[in-house]
Amino acid sequence: MSSVPATAGDYMTSAHAKLAAAGIENPSLEARLLVEAAAGISQSKLRGYPETPLPHDAQTVLADFLARRTGGEPLAHIIGQREFWSLTFKVTPDTLIPRPDSETLIDTLLDHLTDREKAYRALDIGTGTGCLLAAFLSEFPNATGIGIDQSGPATKVAKENLAKLGLSDRGDVRHISWEALNVEPVDVILCNPPYIPDTEIPALEPEVRDFEPRAALAGGVDGLDAYRAIASLLPSLFAPEACAVFEIGLGQRHDVQAIFEQSGLVVQEVRTDLASIERCLLVTQ
């Protein structure tokens, strides 16, 4: 047996092979992220110096990471974080994992709200990791916002994320359900509600179905319960000239639009995500 210690590059190659064999969609990226997390090696060092020996304790951690990932556990849960809007967020099993699809909401607001310096007041309903609120505050330096979530553990994560990103002075997080919401009218509402029909939950990919919080996924019999509840609240939450952006699921555009219109609201715009799926509704009074 060779006495030469295995390198980070060797382990990244091995990790790639194991992830690919397990059917992981992007094994190269995930192998790199797992090795970085296990060894505490920066991306630049791993790429520039793949000959760096991997310590034995890091090898042990990586073996555990790979077993968990090939067993279906989400990468974000294993390494404890996920990037969203070029910001890094802590992720736990108590929060929905931020996804690129949701960045469509921020893109929509950037096009709609042309004054970046205005002191907008924002409300993020079902804040989870706080990713939408933090992304919004990062783009509007004079804005303030409140994130609410009915999950106590999720609100703790959101508070940590806002603090780590230096946004706690402009962003507040509260443990409260939208049914009990009592805030002053706001200029901007962001919301990625649970919208998957209950009967479709068992058919979801295992890493979503088995590891992400059901309360952040299941939207009732037809997936639209949250939209109905929130639509009835919007008129009292809207300040003059306010707007809201809502994430929607595949094929839900017309049903959700009808719900908002029944509450006297106007769907000003429908945005598609990178896969050309209708993903965001811009709603006004």
QUISUL-V802218 format. One record per pair of residues at least 24 apart in sequence whose ideal C-beta (glycine too) atoms are under 10 Angstrom apart, sorted by sequence separation. I is the first residue (numbers start at 1). GAP is how many residues later the second one is. If there is no record, write none. Layout:
[[I;GAP] [I;GAP]]
This chain:
[[8;24] [11;24] [12;24] [37;24] [38;24] [116;24] [117;24] [118;24] [119;24] [120;24] [121;24] [122;24] [123;24] [124;24] [125;24] [126;24] [127;24] [130;24] [134;24] [143;24] [147;24] [148;24] [149;24] [151;24] [192;24] [194;24] [195;24] [196;24] [197;24] [198;24] [199;24] [224;24] [244;24] [245;24] [247;24] [253;24] [254;24] [257;24] [260;24] [10;25] [37;25] [38;25] [106;25] [110;25] [115;25] [116;25] [117;25] [118;25] [119;25] [120;25] [121;25] [122;25] [123;25] [124;25] [126;25] [129;25] [130;25] [133;25] [137;25] [144;25] [145;25] [146;25] [147;25] [148;25] [149;25] [150;25] [194;25] [195;25] [197;25] [198;25] [223;25] [224;25] [227;25] [231;25] [243;25] [250;25] [253;25] [256;25] [9;26] [35;26] [38;26] [102;26] [106;26] [109;26] [110;26] [113;26] [116;26] [117;26] [128;26] [144;26] [145;26] [146;26] [147;26] [148;26] [149;26] [150;26] [151;26] [193;26] [194;26] [197;26] [223;26] [234;26] [243;26] [245;26] [247;26] [251;26] [252;26] [253;26] [257;26] [8;27] [11;27] [34;27] [35;27] [38;27] [105;27] [109;27] [113;27] [115;27] [116;27] [127;27] [128;27] [130;27] [131;27] [134;27] [138;27] [143;27] [144;27] [145;27] [146;27] [147;27] [148;27] [149;27] [150;27] [195;27] [196;27] [197;27] [198;27] [231;27] [232;27] [238;27] [250;27] [251;27] [252;27] [253;27] [256;27] [8;28] [11;28] [34;28] [37;28] [38;28] [103;28] [126;28] [127;28] [129;28] [130;28] [133;28] [134;28] [137;28] [138;28] [142;28] [143;28] [144;28] [145;28] [146;28] [148;28] [149;28] [150;28] [195;28] [197;28] [223;28] [224;28] [227;28] [228;28] [231;28] [235;28] [249;28] [250;28] [253;28] [12;29] [102;29] [103;29] [106;29] [110;29] [128;29] [129;29] [130;29] [133;29] [137;29] [138;29] [141;29] [148;29] [149;29] [150;29] [194;29] [195;29] [223;29] [227;29] [230;29] [231;29] [234;29] [235;29] [248;29] [249;29] [250;29] [252;29] [8;30] [35;30] [96;30] [98;30] [102;30] [105;30] [106;30] [109;30] [110;30] [113;30] [127;30] [128;30] [130;30] [131;30] [134;30] [135;30] [137;30] [140;30] [146;30] [148;30] [150;30] [193;30] [195;30] [219;30] [222;30] [226;30] [227;30] [229;30] [230;30] [231;30] [232;30] [233;30] [234;30] [235;30] [248;30] [249;30] [8;31] [31;31] [34;31] [35;31] [96;31] [97;31] [98;31] [105;31] [109;31] [127;31] [129;31] [130;31] [134;31] [136;31] [193;31] [194;31] [195;31] [224;31] [227;31] [228;31] [231;31] [232;31] [234;31] [248;31] [33;32] [34;32] [95;32] [96;32] [97;32] [98;32] [99;32] [103;32] [106;32] [127;32] [129;32] [130;32] [134;32] [135;32] [137;32] [138;32] [148;32] [193;32] [194;32] [195;32] [223;32] [224;32] [227;32] [228;32] [231;32] [247;32] [248;32] [8;33] [95;33] [96;33] [98;33] [102;33] [106;33] [128;33] [129;33] [130;33] [134;33] [137;33] [148;33] [193;33] [194;33] [219;33] [222;33] [223;33] [227;33] [230;33] [231;33] [246;33] [247;33] [248;33] [12;34] [34;34] [94;34] [95;34] [97;34] [98;34] [124;34] [127;34] [130;34] [133;34] [137;34] [192;34] [193;34] [224;34] [228;34] [231;34] [246;34] [247;34] [12;35] [30;35] [31;35] [34;35] [94;35] [95;35] [96;35] [127;35] [130;35] [136;35] [146;35] [148;35] [191;35] [224;35] [228;35] [245;35] [246;35] [30;36] [33;36] [95;36] [98;36] [134;36] [191;36] [193;36] [227;36] [245;36] [246;36] [8;37] [9;37] [13;37] [91;37] [92;37] [98;37] [130;37] [133;37] [134;37] [146;37] [193;37] [244;37] [245;37] [246;37] [8;38] [9;38] [12;38] [31;38] [37;38] [91;38] [133;38] [146;38] [244;38] [245;38] [8;39] [11;39] [30;39] [89;39] [90;39] [133;39] [191;39] [243;39] [244;39] [9;40] [10;40] [38;40] [89;40] [90;40] [91;40] [133;40] [146;40] [243;40] [244;40] [8;41] [9;41] [10;41] [34;41] [37;41] [38;41] [89;41] [130;41] [145;41] [189;41] [242;41] [243;41] [244;41] [7;42] [8;42] [9;42] [12;42] [27;42] [33;42] [37;42] [89;42] [144;42] [145;42] [242;42] [243;42] [7;43] [8;43] [9;43] [10;43] [11;43] [33;43] [36;43] [37;43] [87;43] [130;43] [144;43] [145;43] [147;43] [191;43] [241;43] [242;43] [7;44] [8;44] [10;44] [22;44] [34;44] [37;44] [87;44] [127;44] [143;44] [145;44] [189;44] [241;44] [7;45] [8;45] [9;45] [18;45] [24;45] [30;45] [33;45] [34;45] [84;45] [89;45] [143;45] [145;45] [189;45] [238;45] [240;45] [7;46] [8;46] [24;46] [29;46] [33;46] [84;46] [85;46] [89;46] [127;46] [238;46] [239;46] [5;47] [6;47] [7;47] [8;47] [11;47] [15;47] [19;47] [22;47] [23;47] [82;47] [84;47] [85;47] [87;47] [124;47] [127;47] [140;47] [238;47] [5;48] [6;48] [11;48] [14;48] [15;48] [18;48] [22;48] [24;48] [30;48] [33;48] [81;48] [83;48] [84;48] [87;48] [122;48] [140;48] [178;48] [189;48] [4;49] [5;49] [18;49] [21;49] [22;49] [26;49] [30;49] [82;49] [85;49] [86;49] [122;49] [124;49] [181;49] [189;49] [200;49] [234;49] [5;50] [6;50] [8;50] [12;50] [15;50] [19;50] [22;50] [84;50] [85;50] [179;50] [185;50] [188;50] [234;50] [235;50] [5;51] [11;51] [15;51] [18;51] [19;51] [24;51] [84;51] [85;51] [87;51] [119;51] [126;51] [178;51] [179;51] [185;51] [186;51] [187;51] [188;51] [195;51] [234;51] [11;52] [14;52] [18;52] [86;52] [125;52] [126;52] [136;52] [177;52] [178;52] [181;52] [185;52] [186;52] [187;52] [195;52] [197;52] [231;52] [6;53] [76;53] [85;53] [125;53] [183;53] [184;53] [185;53] [186;53] [187;53] [189;53] [191;53] [192;53] [193;53] [195;53] [196;53] [230;53] [5;54] [8;54] [15;54] [85;54] [95;54] [136;54] [179;54] [182;54] [183;54] [185;54] [187;54] [188;54] [189;54] [190;54] [191;54] [192;54] [193;54] [195;54] [196;54] [227;54] [11;55] [15;55] [94;55] [96;55] [123;55] [133;55] [135;55] [178;55] [181;55] [184;55] [185;55] [187;55] [188;55] [189;55] [190;55] [191;55] [192;55] [193;55] [194;55] [195;55] [197;55] [19;56] [95;56] [125;56] [181;56] [186;56] [187;56] [188;56] [189;56] [190;56] [191;56] [192;56] [193;56] [196;56] [94;57] [133;57] [185;57] [187;57] [188;57] [189;57] [190;57] [195;57] [94;58] [95;58] [96;58] [123;58] [132;58] [186;58] [94;59] [95;59] [131;59] [132;59] [154;59] [178;59] [93;60] [94;60] [95;60] [123;60] [132;60] [153;60] [92;61] [94;61] [95;61] [123;61] [131;61] [154;61] [195;61] [92;62] [94;62] [95;62] [121;62] [123;62] [124;62] [151;62] [154;62] [94;63] [95;63] [98;63] [121;63] [123;63] [127;63] [193;63] [92;64] [121;64] [122;64] [123;64] [124;64] [125;64] [126;64] [127;64] [128;64] [151;64] [92;65] [121;65] [122;65] [123;65] [124;65] [125;65] [126;65] [127;65] [150;65] [151;65] [90;66] [91;66] [95;66] [120;66] [121;66] [122;66] [123;66] [124;66] [125;66] [126;66] [149;66] [150;66] [90;67] [120;67] [121;67] [122;67] [123;67] [124;67] [125;67] [126;67] [149;67] [89;68] [90;68] [92;68] [119;68] [120;68] [121;68] [122;68] [123;68] [124;68] [125;68] [126;68] [89;69] [118;69] [90;70] [91;70] [89;71] [90;71] [89;72] [88;73] [89;73] [87;74] [90;74] [113;74] [89;75] [113;75] [88;76] [89;76] [112;76] [84;77] [87;77] [88;77] [87;78] [109;79] [81;80] [87;80] [109;81] [108;82] [106;84] [105;85] [128;85] [105;86] [105;87] [192;87] [102;88] [128;88] [192;88] [126;89] [102;90] [126;90] [191;90] [101;91] [191;92] [99;93] [98;94] [189;94] [96;96] [96;98] [126;100] [125;101] [125;104] [126;104] [125;105] [125;108] [125;109] [136;109] [97;110] [97;111] [96;112] [125;112] [132;113] [97;114] [123;114] [97;115] [132;115] [96;116] [97;116] [95;117] [96;117] [93;118] [94;118] [95;118] [121;118] [93;119] [94;119] [96;119] [97;119] [120;119] [123;119] [125;119] [93;120] [96;120] [122;120] [91;121] [92;121] [94;121] [95;121] [96;121] [121;121] [123;121] [125;121] [126;121] [94;122] [120;122] [120;123] [77;130] [113;130] [74;131] [76;131] [112;131] [74;132] [75;132] [72;133] [73;133] [74;133] [112;133] [72;134] [73;134] [74;134] [77;134] [109;134] [71;135] [72;135] [76;135] [77;135] [108;135] [109;135] [71;136] [72;136] [74;136] [76;136] [109;136] [72;137] [73;137] [74;137] [108;137] [69;138] [72;138] [73;138] [74;138] [107;138] [108;138] [71;139] [72;139] [105;139] [106;139] [105;140] [104;141] [105;141] [105;142] [102;143] [104;143] [102;145] [101;146] [99;148] [101;148] [112;156] [112;157] [111;158] [108;160] [111;160] [108;161] [108;162] [108;163] [107;164] [105;166] [107;166] [104;167] [104;168] [105;168] [104;169] [103;170] [104;170] [112;170] [101;171] [102;171] [103;171] [108;171] [109;171] [111;171] [101;172] [107;172] [108;172] [112;172] [100;173] [101;173] [104;173] [107;173] [108;173] [109;173] [99;174] [100;174] [101;174] [104;174] [105;174] [106;174] [108;174] [100;175] [104;175] [105;175] [101;176] [103;176] [104;176] [105;176] [102;177] [103;177] [105;177] [101;178] [102;178] [101;179] [24;183]]
